[in-house]
Amino acid sequence: MKILLIAPPIMDTIDGRLRVVGVDAIRECPPLGIYTLASALEDQGHDVVIADLILHGTRSLKAFENDLDTAELVGIGSTSMAWPTAVDVIHQLRQRRPDVPVVCGGIHPTLFDRYILKTFPVQFVIRGEGEVALGRLCDALAGRRKIHEVPNLSWMNSSGELVRNGIDPKLRTSELESSVLPKFERLPKSSYKCLAVESSRGCVYDCSFCSTPYRKTWRGLSSEVVVDRIEHALGYMDRTTSECVHIIDDEFSMNPARATEIARAIRRRGLNPRLLFDSRAPDLLYPNLVPAIAEYTAGLLVGAECGYDDGLEKVGKGTTCETLEQAAKVLSENGIAALADFSFILGLPWEGRQEVEQTIRFATHLFTTYGVHVMMQWYRQIPGSRIWEDARRDLLIHESMYDDYGFFRNLYLFKTSCRLSPAEIYEIADITDQLRWLAELSGQQRPSIVHHFPSPIAENFPREMLNVEDAGLANLRAIAHPPRHENLKIEGVRL
């Protein structure tokens, strides 16, 4: 069977043009799921073509028209952020091939299989893991098994009724370890910033803001298998622009003893990878983990989220500000603080200005004291989190709001979670801009304090349209050249 697998990019309208945005704009990593599924299907004897639209920086299927014309099945994998592009792709392929079966997979179709099958011209949705289900769907379409026997499958029968087959148990660790490796040789040279490696699947935690799949469950591959995968990726570093391996786990160090052993296994084999990964602050305090992994670390992200303990408890992070600070200290003592990004969320549903300023104050303290880098982003309603599900249950939001480009610029969606006024958000932006300006005096090569201003506010409440005096912004200079507030001091950069 000939199968066309499509990876749509995240896109939005910028300056009147539809463009690839976010991580897909910098081509951070190839979509590992699509490339792995392609290898698995080829092992089963299928002819597979990958339409990696992220790589090509487009939504257009024009370059793949010949493959579309001869495809017997089209698969589309999508996150919620890329779903508007996936909808665009569905309409394109239906104009050319109204007859070809289409199956959607990934986190967004998994969450909303009923809605997607009833709204869009697709026949199938695979819910959850697709390694087994997609191959069995191909068997069913070829007449080698019954469609009811395909696990994880939602589909429309000939009477127009929606059928949801049963969900298979999650793949066991041994099954994940024996899965085929992605064929990175498909990639042209210097195509992506990094190559992706999955060393575990899932997360034992269930943070209220998190929309990643497989929460409350974690399956970690053995250290030797993980190093096998890293070594496999190292053979294709000419496909990258940074010669880095990105371990795409939700939390690489979920089991810090395993992460430590992975570092030791790397050393035993004489490898020298440059690794990017995410880590929890408590894991970094595990004895010998940071010293073991430090020499291979090209960058790590610590999800700090809040700068006050009550917020961390409400998030469900399983940590405290003291633990976050101790983690920053350990990174500093091992000489890799400058490689670490501590990520904070502003404007969570329960937060007022006081809580947001607490987070900014604590984040700045970590930078000035230990030299870690700080990222501050405003909370956005992304499907799948407990916060999102609460809003959906209260009829404040609906999955249909994510079908069109630019939903992350939607003011209504933003205000379903953020309590702060536009004026307060601009005042906070002034503070963060001044902190960033002061941080630049340190002369580091990359930004030490990054604040992403919420686009729904920028678009709908331009600063020049606000009453400056009522907003409390009088006597401020342009954001690009912020003044020093009297209550800001370079020593410790206090608010």
N, C-alpha and C positions, 0 to 999 in steps of 0.2 A: 504494500500500500504506500502511496506517496502522501506524505504529511507535510504541511506547511505550518511551522510554529512561529508565532509573531510576538515580539516583545515591544509594546508601545512605550514611548517615553512620557515623562511628565512635561506638560506644555501649558503655556499661558500667553495671553496677549500682552506684549510689551511694546510701547510706542506704536501702537496700531498694527503690530505684526504678531502672528502666532509663532512663538519660539519655544525651543526646549529650555527648561528652567531647572533650578535646583541641582541635585547631585547628578542628574542626567545631563545637565549642560556641561559639566566638567568630565563626564564619562568616568565616574568613580570606579565602577566595577562592571564587568559583563553580567547580565542577568543569569545567575548560576543555575536557577531552576530550569530555564529553557535549554541551556546547553547540556545539562545533565540528562534531562528527559530525551533530548535528541540522541545522546549516546546510547541510552537504554533502548530506545525504539530501533536504532540501527542494529544493535545486538540481536534484536528480535527479527531482523530481516527486512525492516521497512526502509524506504527511501525518504530521508528527512532533509528538508530545507529550512534554515533559520532566517526569518526576516527580522534581523536585529535593527529595529528602527531607532533604538537608542544610539547605536554605533553610527548610523547614517544621519542622525540628527533631524529626523523628519517624521511626519505622520503618514506620508504618502506611500502607497503600495505600488506605485508605477514601476519601480525597478524590479518588482517581483511579479509582474503581470503574467509572464509565461509560466512561472511556477504555480500561480493561483489557478491558471486555466487548466492545469493538469492535476491539481491536488484532489485527493479523494477524502481528505479531512483537513480542516483548518483549526489549529489550537491557538488561543490567545490567553496569555498570562498577564494578570494586572493587579497592581495595588490600588488602593482608593485614590491616591494622588494621580495615578496615570489613567484612571477609569475614563475620564472624558476623551482622551485620545483613543482608548479602546473602543468607545462608542463610535467615534469617527471612523476607525478602521472597519468596524462591523458594517457601517453603511457603505463604505467604499467597496468592500468585497461583495456585498449583496448586489450592488449595481452591476458587477461583472459576473458574479457566480451566484445567482439566486438559489441554485440547487445544492451546493456543496454543504455537507454537514459541518457545523461549527460547534466547538466545545470551548468553554471559558473556564479558567482556573485561576488560582491565586487567592489572596486574602479577601479582596472585595467581592468577587463572585461567590466565595465560600460563605460570606456573611449574608449575601442577598440573592441566593439562588432563585427563590420564588419570584422576587420582583424582576430579576433579569430575564428569566424565561418567559414571564408574562408580558414583558415590555419590549424586548428586543428580538430581532429575527435570528435567534440561536436555538439549537436543539438540545444542547447538553451543558451542564455545569458539573465540574468535579469539585466536591467539597473536601477541603483538607488536603492530605498528602496524595499526590498524583502518580507516584512512581509505579504503583501496581495498577491503579485504576485506568490510566490512559492506555496502557498496553492491552488490558482486557476490553476496553471500549473498541480498540482497533479489531480485536478478535470478533467482537459482537457484530461490528459493521461488515466484517468479512464472512459472517455466517458460521463462525466456529464456536460460538457460545450464545446464550440468550442474553438480551439486554438487561433483564432483571438480575442477572448474575454479576453485573459489574459493580463493585463496591464503590461507595462514596458518590455515586452518580445521581444527579437530578436531571429529569428529562421530560419532554412533552410527548405523550403517546399520540396515536393516530386520531383519537377522539378529542384532542386538544386538552387533555387532562394532565396535570402535573404529577409526576411520580418521583418519589424520593427513595432510592434504594438505601439499604442499610449501610452504616459506616463500619468499615473494618477497624480492628484495633490499630493503634498507632504502630508504625514500624518499630520492631525491636532494635536495640542497639546493634546486635549482630547483623541485622538486615541492612541497617544504615552503613555499617562498616564494609559490607560486601557489595554495596552499590557501585555502579560503573562511574568512572571519572569523566568529567567533562572534557571534550576534545578541544582544547584551547588552540590547536593548530588551525582551527577554522578562522581564527581571528587574524586580521592583517597586523603587520608590525606597528607598534606605537599606537594601538587603537584605543586602549583604556589606560587610565591612570594606574590601576592595580589589577591583580587577578584575585578572584574570590576563592576562599576555602571555608567550608563548613566543618567545624570540629565538634559541634554539638547542636542539638535542636531543642528549642523551648527554653522556658525560664520557670523556676520554682515559685517566683513571686507573681503578684497580680496587682501591680500599681494601678491606681484609679484612672490615670491619664493614658495608660499604655494601650496601644491597639495591635501590638504584635501577636501573632498566633501562638498557640501551644503554651499559654500561660498555665501556671500551676503544674507543669510537667517539664522534665528535663532529661535528655538522653545524651550522655557524653561519650564520644568515641574514645577508644584506648589511645594512650600517648603514642604508641608506635604507628597506629593507623593514621593519626593526625599528622605525624611527621612524614609519613609516606605521601600524604596529600600535599603537604608543604613542598616536599622535594619534587613532586610532579609539577606543581606550579612554577617552581624555580627553573624548570626546563624551558619555560616560555616567557621569561622576563623581557625578551625583545618585543613582546606584544604589549608591553606597558610603557608608560612615560616616566614612571617613578621608580621602577624596579622594586615595588613593594608587593607584599602579599597581605591582603585584607581578610582577616578572620571575621566572617560576617555573623558570628553567633550573637544572640541577644546579649549574652554575658560570657565572654571567653573564660573568665576565672571563676565561674559559678562553683566549681570544685577546685579550690586553690592548690590542693595537693596534686591533682591531675595536671593543672597548668604548670606547676613547678616541674613535674616529671617530664612534660613536653619540652620545656626549656633544656632540661638535662639530656633528653634524647637527641635534641638538635645538636647539642655540643658533642655528644658521643659520635655522631655521624659526620662531624666536621663540616656541617652546613653553616651558612652565614646569611640567613634571611633577614629582611627588613620587614617587620610585622606591624600592622595596624590592627587594633582590637578595642573592644569595650570591656570595662571592668567595673565591678562594684567596689565602693570604698572599703567595706569590711574585709573583702578578699585581699586587698593590698596589704593588710596588716598581718596576713598569714606569714609565719616565720620563713624567711629565705625566698619567698615568691618574687618580690621585686628585684633583689640582687640577682636571681637566676635569670629573669627575663629581660633585665635592663639592657644588656648588650645587643639584643635583637629587636628592641622597641624603636620603631620609626615614629609612632604616635599612638596615643591611647585616649579614649573618651571615658570620663567618669560621669555617670548620670547623678549629679548632686541634687538637682531639682529645686530644693527650697533652702533658704538660709535661716530657718527657725524650726525648732523641734516639733512644734505643733503641726506645722505644714507637712513635715516629713512623715509624721504619724498618719495624717489624713491621706497622703499619697499612698501610703503602704509600702514605703521604701525599705523598711527594716534597718534603718540606720539613724544616726544622730549627727548634729553639727560637730560634736567633739570627734566622732569617728571620721567625718569628712576632713576635718583639720589634721587628724593624725595621718590619714592617707596622703594628704598633700605634703606633710612633713617627711614621710618615708620616701616619697618620690624625690623630694629635694635632696635628702641625705644620700640618695643613690644616683644623683646627677641627671635625672630625666624629668624634672619638674617642667622644664621648658617644652617638653614634648607632649605634655598632658593638657587636655581640654576638660575643664569642669563645666558641665552644661547645667544651666538653671532655667526654670520656667517662671515666667511672670504672668500675673493675671489669672491664676486658677480661680474656679468659681467662688470659693469662699474668701478670696483675698480682697482687701481694701488697700488703700495707698500705704498704710503702715506696714502691712505684711510684705508688700513689694519692696519697700525701702529696706526692710530687714534683710531680704534676700540680696539686694544690691550691696548693702553694707558688708554682709558676710562674704560674698563673692569677691569683693574688692580686697578684703582682708587676706583672703587666701592668695591672691595675686601678689600683693605687696609684701607679704610675709614669707611666702614659699616659692614664688615665681611661676606657679602654674598659670595657664591661660584660662580665661573665663569667657563663656558664651552665654548670653541671656536672650531667650526667645519668648515671645508672647504665646500663651496657650491658644491652640486652634482645635476646633472640634473635628477630630478625625474618627471615622466609624470604627467601632469595635471595642472602644474603651468602656469602662464602667461609667465614667462621666457621660460619655455619649449615649450609652444605653439608658441612663436615667433621663436625659433630655428627650430621647426618642419615646420613652414610655409616657412622659408628660406632654407629648404631642408638640414639642417645641421645634423639632427637626425631623427630617425624613430622608430616607436613602435617595430619593429622587433629586435632592438638592446637590448631589455629587455627580450628576450626569453631564453637566456643562462645564466648559473651561472657566477657570477663574474662581471656583468656589472658595478657595482659600483667601480670596479678596472680598468675599461677601460680608457686608457689614452686619446683616442680620445673624449669620452664623457666628460671627465673632462676638456679638453682644449676647448671644445665648449663654455664654460662659464668663465673659469679662464684666466686672462690676464697675470698673473705673471709667470716669468721664474722659472725653477727648482731651480736655484741658489738663487733667491729671497725667494722662499718658504723655503729652508733650513736655510737661514739667519733669517727669521721670526721664524722658529722652534727653533733656538738657543736662541732667545730672550724669547720666551714663556717657554722654558725649564729652563732658568735661573730664570724667575719669579716664576715658579713652585717650583724650588729648594729653593728660598728665602721664599716662602709661607709656605713650609714645616717646617720652623723654628718656625712657630706659634704653632706647636704641635697639630693641630686639627686632629680628628680621621679620617676624610675623605679628599680626595684631594680638595684643595681650588681653584686651577687653573688647569683646564684640557684642553689640546690641543690635538686634534686628527689629526695626520699627515696624509696627503692624500696618500692612498695606491697606486694610479696610479703613483705618483712621486717616491715613495719608490721602487716600482717594476721595473720601467723603467729607472730611473735615480738614481741608488745607489750612495750614497754620495762619496764612495771611487773612483768612476769612473769619478767624476767631476774634472776639473782642479781647485784645491783649490785656487790658487792665483787669477785666472780669476774670480772665483766665490766670491772672497772677504771673504774667510773663513780661511785664514791663521792664524796660532797661536791659533786656537780653540782646546780645549781638547775634549774628547769624550762627546757625548750628555748626557750620564748618570752622568757625573761629570762636569757640565758646569762651566766656570769661571765667575767671576763677571765682567761685562763690566764697564768701568770707568763712563759711563753715567747712570748706574743703582745705585740707592740708596735705602737702606732698608726703610728709612723714606719716606713713600708714594710710594716706589718702582717706581721711575720716569724713563721713557725712555729717 
